[in-house]
């Protein structure tokens, strides 16, 4: 079945559409305080019974393209923010890797869906929220991709500044290694430990020296 849909960026207000069946339906997204609301109109008969894995895959594809409207549609139809592909990529980590700042923020800040059916007054809620581990993975990717805007957004949304990989390399070390004083400053302000050491006994300052980043060294000393 072909689903026609329309998305609008509007200030936290619902939209409704009356389909051929006479049933009127509103789907509204509630975002973090200060964000804009994204409302979606789709035929009511298309909103149920579609396979979880299909819409999770389509959600990841939408994130790869930076297509927020399609991401909304997939999430409404059952796509899971935390679903991963065979290589471990989620919609958020894909969006961050591709540099789609607006889509990454949309996926992180979305809090709740409200489904309202005018006919019969039926109402339902869905809270599909990101797992902390996925936010932390996205933060590591944003640092590696040198995207301070996404780094800042993730830190504001409870990504952990103290995450480390299997070799003990912290996010602060990564920021120093890529030579970004701006991201080093953000991580320190968020509580990252400048004295942590990796498996080679190197600190973030050591990594800054290896990268030849004078600005990073100044912040870390």
Secondary structure, 3 states (H helix, E strand, C coil): CCCCEEEEEECCCCCCEECCCCCEEEEEEEECCCCCEEEEEECHHHCCCCCHHHHHHHHHHHHHHCCHHHHHHHHHCCCCCCCCCCCCCCHHHHHHHCCCHHHHHHHHHEEEEEEEECHHHCEEEECCCCCHHHHHHHHHHHHHCCCHHHHHHHHHCCCCCCCECCCCCEHHHHHHHCCCHHHHHHHHHCCCCCCCCCCCCCCHHHHHHHHCCHHHHHHHC
